[in-house]
Amino acid sequence: METLKHECGVALIRLLKPLEYYQEKYGTWMYGLNKLYLLMEKQHNRGQEAAGLACVKLQANPGEEYMFRERGLGAGAITEIFNNVHQQYKDLTEEQLHDAEFAKKCLPFAGELYMGHLRYSTTGKSGISYVHPFLRRNNWRAKNLALCGNFNLTNVDEIFADITEAGQHPRKYADTYIMLEQVGHRLDREVERLYNQCKEEGLKGMDITHAIEDRIDLTNVLKTSSPSWDGGYVICGMTGSGETFAVRDPWGIRPAFWYQDDEIMVLASERPVIQTVLNIPAESIHELMPGQAVLVNKKGQLRLAQINKPRKLKPCSFERIYFSRGSDVDIYRERKKLGEKLIEPILSAVNHDIAHSVFSFIPNTAEVAFYGMLEGLDNYLNQLKIKQIEALGHMPSHEELKQILSQRIRSEKVAIKDIKLRTFIAEGNTRNDLAAHVYDITYGSLVPQEDNLVIIDDSIVRGTTLKQSIISILDRLQPKKIVIVSSSPQVRYPDYYGIDMASMEQFIAFKAAIALLEERDMQHVIEYAYRKSKEQLNLPKEKMRNYVKEIYAPFSDEEISEKIAALLTPDTTRAKVQIVYQTLEGLHEACPAHPGDWYFSGDYPTPGGTRQVNQAFIDWVEKNYQF
C-alpha cells in the first residue's frame, strides 16, 4: 500500500561480433542499443527518477570520440535518452542508416559496449550531475572509466578520509563520485605499471598503447579498490579501451545475473529481464556470486574472478518480497509461499469462519502472495470437507454432499487504486480528505455486518496509507472485522544498503514499541538503549552492537501488532481492525536462499549498518528526550 523505492537497476551489454554481423543477421547494427533499451524498460520498476546510458567504440582512430554518454531526469528518462540518441541519426539516408561500417566510423553510440542505469537517489541528492553512469576522462584510452551501480555504501566518510589522505581531491562528497575516484586511481596505477613494463621491453609510441590495452586486467584494479566498501552493491564499469566488468558485494546483498553466448554477453539486476529480452531459459542464466566479478576484455574473452572473499551470505529478502519482478520463476514461487505461510494466523483472526470471510489484496505487488494465500485456504477447506464427510458416519446423501462440497473460499476484487492524487493542497484536513480517496471499493462485494474482510499486502512500513485511506474506505463496506495481512514481517529497522525506507521515527513498528514503553512507564528501556549506543560511539564499527533491539525486546510480536492496529485505525472506524504479520521463521522458510532480514531482525550484515542504526537512534532520542 506504500511505495518503497528500490535504489537502482543496471544493464550491461558486450557485443562479441562485429556490427556488420548484427546488420546481416538481425537487419540492424543497432542490435546492442535496442537490447539495452529493452533491458532498461523491463527494469523500470527499479528506478523512476533518472536514467543514463554509456557506449564505447572499440575501433576508433586518434582524434575520434570513442566514449559516449546520455542522461536524463524524471519518470520518462528512458524514453528521453534513447530518443536523444536516435535524434542524432535522423538526417541519415536509408543507405547510411543500414551501413554498419559507416556507423562504426561516423556515428555516436554505434559501439560494442553498452551500459545502462536506472536510478532512485541513494545519497539524498538529485540533479543531472548525480545521474549514472559517471565518467572519468583521460588522454590515455585505457584510463577512461564509465561507472554505474546498484548500491549504497555505509562508510563514505571513512573512504573519503582515506583517499584524501592519499592526496586525491574528489570533486563531490557522494558515494558514486568517491567510488569513481577510487577505481579510477587504481586504474591509473595499473596502466602506469603496464606502461613501465612495456618501456622496459623496448616498445614505443602506439605499440605501447596497444600492448597496455591487450594486457590490462581489471581484476587487479577491483582487488585494490573495493575491499574497504561497506554496503550492498553491484558496480558495473567499462574503460575506453574496451574492458568491461561487474562486481558484487561479498555479502551478496544486491543481486546481478549474467548470460553469454557467441554473440553477446549481458548482465542485469534481474534474471527474468534477460530471459524475456533474449528469449532464453532461466537455466542458461548465471547469478553473479558474492564477492565475484565477471569481466570481458578487449578481445571479448569472458572470465570470472573472486575479487573479495565471500562473507556471511545475506542476500536482500526485500528483493524477493517486493522489489524484483514477480515473473522470475523462483520469486513467483517464494511470494506464493509467503501467502501460504499466513494461513494459521489468518484463520485465527477470523475465528475459522471461512463462510463469512472475503479475501482480497492491495496493492498489485501483493497479488502473487494473495494466490498463495488462496491455495493455502483451499487446502485447509478441502481438509475440512473431508472431516465433515467422515463425521457423517454413514453413506452421505446427494444433498449432504452438495452442501459440504459447495463451500468455497470467497475472493473478490474489493479495493482498486483509482487515481494518483496530487497533494497540491497543503492544508491538512483537505489533503487528508483527498488521500482518503486514493482507493475505491467494490460495493456489494461482501455482506454488511456479517462478513470479515481479509486484505493481504506485501509490507507495512509507515502505515500512512492504511490510516489515511485504506481502512476508512474499506470500512464503508461495513465488514464485521477488517484483517490486514502483511506477507513480510514487521519492518523495525532502516535499510542502509540501497532501499529508501522510512527513518527511525516513521516506522509504525517503532512507534508502537515506543508507545507501549511509555504506556507501561518503561522509559528506562529507552534510556538504557540510548546510553549503550552512545558508549560505543568511539569503538571500531566492527565491535558495535545494535542496541535498538532493546526497544522491542520487552514485547511479543503480537503485542506490537496489536498496538500498530490501534495506532493505524481511524477513530471513526466501526469495524474491529486486526493486523497479522508474517513471522521471521515463515519468511526464511519461503525464501531460504535470501536470509538478509536486517530490516525485520536488526541483524545487519555489515558493521557499517550497525553503526548507522545506532546513530539514527541516538539522533532520535536526543530530539525527543532529555536523558
C-alpha positions in Angstrom: 0.0 0.0 0.0 3.0 2.2 0.4 5.6 2.8 -2.3 9.1 1.9 -1.3 11.9 2.9 -3.7 14.5 0.4 -4.7 17.5 2.4 -5.5 18.8 1.2 -8.9 18.8 -1.2 -11.8 21.8 -1.9 -14.0 22.2 -3.3 -17.5 25.5 -4.2 -19.3 26.0 -5.5 -22.9 29.1 -6.6 -24.7 28.7 -7.5 -28.3 31.0 -10.3 -29.3 30.8 -9.9 -33.1 31.4 -7.0 -35.4 28.5 -4.7 -36.0 28.2 -6.0 -39.6 27.3 -9.4 -38.2 24.2 -7.9 -36.5 23.2 -5.9 -39.5 23.3 -9.0 -41.6 21.6 -11.4 -39.2 19.1 -9.0 -37.4 18.7 -6.3 -40.0 20.3 -3.6 -37.9 23.6 -2.7 -36.4 21.7 -1.2 -33.5 21.1 -4.7 -32.1 23.0 -3.9 -28.9 21.4 -0.5 -28.5 18.0 -1.9 -28.9 18.6 -4.7 -26.4 19.9 -2.2 -23.9 16.6 -0.2 -24.3 14.6 -3.4 -23.6 16.7 -4.3 -20.6 16.2 -0.9 -19.1 12.4 -0.7 -19.8 11.9 -4.1 -18.3 13.6 -2.9 -15.1 11.7 0.4 -14.9 10.4 -0.8 -11.6 13.9 -0.3 -10.1 14.2 3.4 -10.8 12.0 6.2 -12.0 13.9 9.3 -11.0 16.5 9.2 -13.7 18.3 7.1 -16.3 21.5 7.1 -18.2 23.5 5.1 -20.8 27.1 4.9 -22.0 28.7 3.4 -25.0 32.3 2.6 -26.0 33.5 2.1 -29.6 36.3 -0.5 -29.8 37.7 0.7 -33.1 38.3 4.5 -33.2 41.3 6.4 -34.6 43.1 9.1 -32.6 41.1 12.3 -32.7 37.8 10.4 -32.9 35.4 10.1 -30.0 35.0 6.6 -28.7 33.1 7.1 -25.4 29.5 8.4 -25.3 27.0 9.1 -22.6 23.4 10.3 -22.4 21.5 11.0 -19.2 18.0 12.2 -18.3 15.8 13.1 -15.3 12.2 12.1 -14.5 9.9 9.1 -14.9 10.2 9.4 -18.7 14.0 9.4 -18.7 14.5 6.1 -20.5 12.4 7.2 -23.5 14.1 10.6 -23.4 17.7 9.4 -23.5 17.1 6.9 -26.3 15.2 9.5 -28.3 18.2 11.8 -27.9 20.4 9.1 -29.3 18.2 8.4 -32.2 17.8 12.1 -32.9 21.5 12.0 -33.9 20.6 9.6 -36.8 17.5 11.5 -38.1 19.3 13.2 -41.1 20.9 9.9 -42.3 19.9 8.4 -45.6 18.4 4.9 -45.6 21.6 3.6 -47.0 23.7 5.2 -44.3 21.3 4.0 -41.6 21.9 0.4 -42.6 25.6 0.7 -43.2 27.4 -0.9 -40.2 30.8 0.1 -41.4 29.7 3.7 -41.8 28.1 3.6 -38.3 31.3 2.3 -36.7 33.4 5.1 -38.2 31.0 8.0 -38.0 28.0 7.6 -35.7 27.8 8.2 -31.9 26.6 5.3 -29.8 27.5 2.8 -32.6 29.7 0.7 -30.4 30.3 -2.8 -29.0 29.9 -1.9 -25.3 26.8 -0.6 -23.7 25.9 0.2 -20.1 22.5 1.4 -18.7 21.3 2.6 -15.4 18.0 3.4 -13.7 18.1 5.5 -10.6 16.4 6.4 -7.4 18.6 8.7 -5.5 20.9 6.9 -3.0 22.6 9.9 -1.4 19.5 12.2 -1.0 21.0 14.3 -3.8 19.3 14.9 -7.1 20.1 16.6 -10.4 21.7 15.5 -13.6 25.2 15.6 -12.2 24.3 12.8 -9.8 22.8 10.5 -12.5 24.8 7.5 -13.6 26.9 6.5 -15.5 29.7 8.7 -14.2 32.7 9.4 -16.4 36.4 9.9 -15.6 38.2 11.2 -18.6 41.9 10.9 -19.7 44.0 11.2 -22.8 45.0 7.6 -22.4 42.1 5.5 -23.7 42.7 2.7 -21.1 42.4 5.3 -18.3 38.9 6.4 -19.3 36.3 5.0 -17.0 32.5 4.8 -17.0 30.9 3.6 -13.8 27.3 2.9 -12.6 25.8 0.8 -9.9 23.0 -0.5 -7.8 24.5 0.3 -4.4 24.7 2.2 -1.2 27.8 2.5 1.0 27.6 2.9 4.7 31.2 4.2 5.2 31.6 7.0 2.7 33.1 9.2 5.4 35.9 6.6 6.1 36.6 6.1 2.4 36.6 9.9 1.8 39.2 10.3 4.6 41.4 7.6 3.2 41.5 8.8 -0.4 42.1 12.5 0.6 44.8 11.3 3.0 46.4 9.6 -0.1 46.4 13.0 -1.8 43.3 12.8 -4.0 40.7 15.6 -4.2 37.2 14.2 -5.1 35.1 16.8 -6.8 32.0 15.9 -4.8 31.1 14.2 -1.5 28.9 11.5 -2.9 29.3 7.7 -2.8 29.4 7.3 -6.6 32.0 10.1 -7.1 34.2 8.7 -4.4 33.9 5.2 -5.8 34.7 6.5 -9.2 37.9 8.2 -7.9 38.9 5.1 -6.0 38.6 2.7 -9.0 40.0 5.4 -11.4 43.0 5.9 -9.2 43.8 2.2 -9.2 43.2 2.0 -12.9 45.7 4.8 -13.4 48.3 2.9 -11.4 47.6 -0.3 -13.3 48.1 1.5 -16.7 51.3 3.1 -15.4 52.6 -0.2 -14.2 52.0 -1.7 -17.7 53.5 1.4 -19.4 56.7 0.9 -17.4 56.7 -2.8 -18.2 56.3 -2.1 -22.0 59.0 0.6 -22.0 61.5 -1.9 -20.4 60.6 -4.3 -23.2 61.6 -1.6 -25.7 58.1 -0.8 -27.1 57.4 2.7 -28.3 54.6 5.0 -29.4 51.2 3.4 -30.3 52.8 -0.1 -29.8 52.9 0.8 -26.1 49.2 1.8 -26.2 48.1 -1.4 -27.9 50.2 -3.5 -25.6 48.7 -1.9 -22.5 45.2 -2.4 -23.8 45.9 -6.0 -24.6 47.4 -6.8 -21.2 45.3 -4.7 -18.8 43.4 -6.8 -16.2 40.8 -5.1 -14.1 41.0 -7.9 -11.5 44.0 -6.0 -10.0 42.1 -2.7 -10.1 39.0 -4.1 -8.3 41.0 -6.1 -5.7 42.9 -3.0 -4.6 39.9 -0.5 -4.7 36.9 -2.5 -3.3 38.0 -4.1 0.0 37.0 -1.0 2.0 33.5 -0.8 0.6 30.9 -1.5 3.4 27.5 -1.9 1.9 25.4 -3.7 -0.7 26.5 -3.2 -4.3 26.6 -4.3 -7.9 29.1 -2.0 -9.7 29.4 -2.0 -13.5 32.1 -0.3 -15.4 33.8 -0.1 -18.8 37.1 1.5 -19.9 37.8 3.5 -23.0 40.0 0.6 -24.2 37.2 -2.0 -24.1 37.5 -3.7 -20.7 34.1 -4.4 -19.1 33.3 -5.6 -15.6 30.6 -6.0 -13.0 31.4 -6.8 -9.3 29.0 -7.8 -6.5 29.4 -7.2 -2.8 30.8 -10.1 -0.7 27.6 -10.4 1.4 25.5 -10.9 -1.8 23.1 -8.1 -0.6 22.4 -6.7 -4.1 21.6 -9.1 -7.0 23.0 -9.5 -10.5 22.6 -12.1 -13.3 24.6 -12.6 -16.5 24.5 -14.6 -19.7 26.8 -15.2 -22.6 26.7 -16.9 -26.0 28.8 -16.5 -29.1 27.0 -13.2 -30.0 26.5 -11.3 -26.8 27.3 -11.0 -23.1 24.5 -9.5 -20.9 24.3 -8.6 -17.2 21.2 -7.2 -15.5 19.8 -6.7 -11.9 17.1 -9.3 -12.6 17.0 -12.7 -14.2 13.6 -12.7 -16.0 14.6 -9.5 -17.8 17.4 -11.3 -19.5 15.1 -14.2 -20.2 12.5 -12.0 -21.9 14.8 -9.8 -23.9 16.9 -12.7 -25.3 14.3 -15.4 -25.2 16.4 -17.9 -23.2 15.5 -20.3 -20.4 16.3 -19.5 -16.7 18.8 -22.3 -16.6 21.1 -20.6 -19.1 21.5 -17.5 -16.9 24.1 -17.4 -14.1 23.9 -15.5 -10.8 26.9 -13.3 -10.1 28.2 -14.7 -6.8 29.1 -12.7 -3.6 32.4 -11.0 -4.0 32.7 -12.1 -7.6 33.3 -10.1 -10.7 32.5 -11.0 -14.3 34.9 -9.4 -16.7 35.2 -9.2 -20.5 38.4 -8.0 -22.1 39.0 -6.0 -25.3 39.1 -9.3 -27.3 35.7 -10.4 -26.0 37.0 -13.1 -23.7 34.9 -13.6 -20.5 36.4 -14.5 -17.2 35.1 -14.8 -13.6 37.3 -13.6 -10.7 36.9 -13.7 -7.0 37.6 -10.1 -6.0 36.7 -10.2 -2.3 36.4 -13.2 0.0 32.7 -14.1 0.4 31.3 -13.0 3.8 28.3 -14.5 5.7 25.6 -14.8 2.9 22.9 -12.1 3.3 21.0 -11.5 0.0 18.3 -9.0 0.4 14.9 -10.7 1.2 13.0 -7.5 0.3 14.1 -8.1 -3.3 12.0 -11.3 -3.2 9.0 -9.9 -1.2 8.6 -6.6 -3.1 11.1 -5.1 -5.5 12.1 -7.7 -8.1 9.8 -8.7 -10.9 7.4 -11.4 -9.8 7.8 -13.1 -13.2 11.0 -14.7 -12.0 10.3 -18.4 -11.6 11.8 -18.6 -8.1 10.4 -15.3 -6.9 6.9 -16.2 -8.0 7.1 -19.4 -6.1 8.5 -17.7 -3.0 5.8 -15.0 -2.9 3.1 -17.6 -3.2 4.8 -19.4 -0.3 4.8 -16.2 1.8 1.0 -16.0 1.4 0.6 -19.7 2.2 2.6 -19.4 5.4 0.0 -17.0 6.8 -3.0 -19.4 6.8 -2.9 -20.2 10.5 -2.9 -16.7 11.9 -5.5 -15.6 9.3 -7.9 -18.4 10.3 -7.3 -17.5 13.9 -8.1 -13.8 13.2 -11.5 -14.7 11.6 -12.2 -17.4 14.2 -12.1 -20.0 11.5 -15.3 -18.6 10.0 -14.5 -19.2 6.3 -18.1 -19.0 5.3 -18.3 -15.4 6.4 -14.9 -14.1 5.2 -14.0 -12.4 2.0 -10.4 -12.3 0.8 -8.6 -9.7 -1.3 -5.3 -7.9 -1.8 -3.8 -4.4 -2.1 -1.6 -3.3 -3.9 -0.9 -5.2 -7.2 2.6 -6.3 -5.9 0.8 -8.4 -3.3 -1.2 -10.3 -5.9 1.1 -13.3 -6.0 1.1 -13.7 -2.2 -2.7 -13.5 -2.5 -2.7 -16.5 -4.8 -0.5 -18.4 -2.4 -2.9 -17.5 0.4 -5.9 -18.7 -1.6 -4.1 -22.0 -2.3 -3.4 -22.5 1.4 -7.1 -21.7 2.2 -8.3 -24.1 -0.4 -6.1 -26.8 1.1 -7.5 -26.1 4.5 -11.1 -26.1 3.2 -10.6 -29.4 1.4 -9.3 -31.0 4.6 -12.3 -29.5 6.5 -14.7 -31.0 3.9 -13.1 -34.5 4.3 -13.5 -34.3 8.0 -17.2 -33.2 7.6 -17.9 -36.1 5.3 -16.1 -38.6 7.6 -18.1 -37.1 10.6 -21.4 -38.1 8.9 -20.8 -41.7 9.9 -23.0 -43.0 7.1 -23.2 -43.1 3.3 -23.9 -39.4 2.6 -27.0 -38.4 0.6 -26.7 -36.2 -2.5 -27.9 -33.2 -0.6 -25.5 -33.7 2.2 -22.5 -34.0 -0.2 -23.7 -31.0 -2.2 -24.0 -28.9 1.0 -20.4 -29.8 2.1 -18.8 -29.6 -1.3 -20.4 -26.3 -2.2 -18.3 -24.5 0.4 -15.9 -22.0 -1.3 -13.2 -19.6 -0.4 -14.7 -16.2 -1.2 -12.2 -14.0 -3.1 -13.2 -10.6 -4.5 -11.5 -7.5 -6.1 -12.5 -5.3 -3.1 -10.2 -2.3 -3.5 -8.9 -0.6 -6.6 -6.4 2.2 -6.8 -8.4 4.7 -8.6 -6.1 7.7 -9.4 -2.8 9.1 -8.3 -3.9 12.1 -6.4 -1.7 15.2 -6.4 -1.1 16.6 -3.0 -1.1 20.2 -4.2 -3.3 21.3 -1.3 -1.1 21.8 1.8 -3.9 22.4 4.3 -4.1 19.3 6.5 -7.8 18.4 6.6 -8.4 18.9 2.9 -5.2 17.0 2.0 -6.3 14.1 4.2 -9.7 14.0 2.6 -8.1 13.8 -0.8 -5.7 11.0 0.3 -8.7 9.0 1.7 -10.0 8.6 -1.9 -6.9 7.2 -3.5 -8.6 3.8 -3.4 -12.1 2.9 -4.5 -14.1 -0.1 -3.3 -16.3 -2.6 -5.0 -19.7 -2.1 -3.4 -21.7 -5.2 -2.8 -18.6 -7.4 -2.6 -19.5 -8.6 1.0 -22.5 -8.9 3.3 -22.6 -5.8 5.6 -22.3 -6.6 9.4 -21.8 -10.3 8.7 -18.6 -10.8 6.7 -15.0 -10.4 7.7 -12.7 -8.7 5.2 -9.2 -10.0 4.9 -6.8 -7.9 2.8 -3.2 -9.1 2.1 -0.4 -6.6 1.5 3.3 -7.2 0.8 4.6 -4.9 3.5 3.5 -2.3 6.1 6.3 0.2 6.8 4.9 3.6 7.8 1.2 2.7 7.7 0.3 6.1 6.5 -1.8 4.9 3.6 -3.6 2.5 5.8 -4.6 5.2 8.3 -5.3 7.9 5.8 -7.1 5.9 3.2 -7.4 2.1 3.2 -9.0 1.3 6.5 -11.6 4.1 6.2 -12.6 3.2 2.6 -12.8 -0.5 3.5 -15.0 0.3 6.5 -17.6 1.8 4.1 -18.4 -1.8 3.1 -19.5 -2.4 6.8 -17.5 -5.5 7.4 -17.7 -7.1 10.8 -13.9 -7.2 11.0 -11.1 -6.0 8.9 -7.9 -8.1 8.9 -4.9 -6.5 7.3 -2.3 -9.2 6.5 1.4 -8.4 5.7 3.3 -11.0 3.8 6.5 -9.6 5.3 7.4 -9.4 9.0 7.2 -6.1 11.0 9.7 -3.6 9.4 11.5 -2.4 12.5 14.9 -1.0 11.3 16.1 1.2 8.4 17.9 -0.2 5.4 21.3 1.2 4.7 22.1 -0.8 1.5 20.0 0.9 -1.2 16.3 0.9 -0.2 14.7 4.2 0.5 12.9 3.2 3.7 11.5 5.4 6.4 13.7 7.0 9.0 13.5 5.5 12.5 10.7 7.7 13.9 8.5 6.9 10.8 8.4 3.2 11.3 5.0 2.2 12.6 6.5 -0.8 14.4 9.0 1.6 16.2 6.2 4.0 17.1 4.2 1.1 18.5 7.1 -0.2 20.7 7.8 3.4 22.0 4.1 3.9 22.7 4.0 0.6 24.7 7.1 1.6 26.7 5.6 4.9 27.6 2.2 3.5 28.4 3.8 1.0 30.8 6.1 3.5 32.3 9.2 1.7 30.9 11.1 4.7 29.6 14.2 3.3 31.3 14.5 0.8 28.4 14.8 3.8 26.0 17.4 5.4 28.3 19.4 2.1 28.6 19.4 1.6 24.8 20.5 5.2 24.3 23.3 5.1 26.9 24.7 1.8 25.5 24.5 3.2 21.9 26.4 6.4 23.0 29.0 4.4 25.0 30.2 2.5 21.9 30.5 5.5 19.5 34.3 5.5 20.0 34.6 1.8 19.3 35.6 0.5 15.8 32.3 -0.2 13.9 33.2 -3.9 13.8 32.8 -4.1 17.6 29.4 -2.3 17.7 26.1 -3.9 18.7 22.6 -3.0 17.7 21.1 -1.7 20.9 17.9 -0.6 19.2 16.8 -4.2 19.6 16.3 -3.4 23.3 13.3 -1.2 22.3 11.4 -4.2 21.0 12.7 -6.8 23.4 10.1 -6.5 26.2 7.2 -7.2 23.9 5.9 -10.1 21.8 5.3 -9.7 18.1 1.5 -10.0 18.8 1.6 -7.1 21.4 3.4 -4.8 18.9 1.0 -5.9 16.1 -2.0 -5.1 18.3 -0.6 -1.7 19.1 0.1 -1.0 15.4 -3.5 -1.8 14.7 -4.6 0.7 17.4 -2.3 3.4 16.1 -3.5 3.0 12.5 -7.2 2.6 13.0 -9.0 6.0 12.5 -11.4 7.0 15.3 -14.4 6.8 13.1 -13.9 3.1 12.1 -16.8 0.9 13.0 -15.3 -2.5 12.2 -12.8 -4.1 14.5 -9.3 -4.0 12.9 -6.5 -6.6 13.3 -3.1 -6.7 11.7 -1.4 -10.0 11.0 2.3 -10.1 10.2 4.5 -12.8 8.6 6.9 -14.3 11.1 10.7 -14.3 10.6 10.5 -18.1 10.5 7.9 -18.0 7.8 10.0 -15.6 5.8 13.0 -17.8 5.9 11.0 -20.9 5.0 9.6 -19.1 2.0 12.9 -17.5 0.9 15.6 -19.9 2.2 18.3 -18.6 -0.2 17.8 -15.0 0.8 18.4 -14.8 4.6 19.1 -11.0 4.6 16.5 -9.8 7.0 18.1 -6.8 8.9 15.0 -4.5 8.4 13.0 -7.1 10.4 15.6 -8.6 12.8 18.1 -5.8 13.2 20.9 -8.2 12.3 22.9 -6.0 9.8 25.2 -7.9 7.6 27.9 -5.3 7.7 29.5 -3.3 10.5 28.5 0.0 8.8 24.8 -0.9 9.0 25.0 -1.5 12.8 26.9 1.8 13.3 24.3 3.7 11.3 21.2 2.3 13.1 22.7 3.2 16.5 23.4 6.7 15.3 19.9 7.1 13.9 18.5 6.0 17.3 20.8 8.4 19.2 19.7 11.3 16.9 16.0 10.4 17.5 16.4 10.2 21.3 18.3 13.5 21.6 15.5 15.2 19.7 12.7 13.7 21.8 14.0 13.1 25.3 16.2 14.8 28.0 18.2 11.9 29.4 
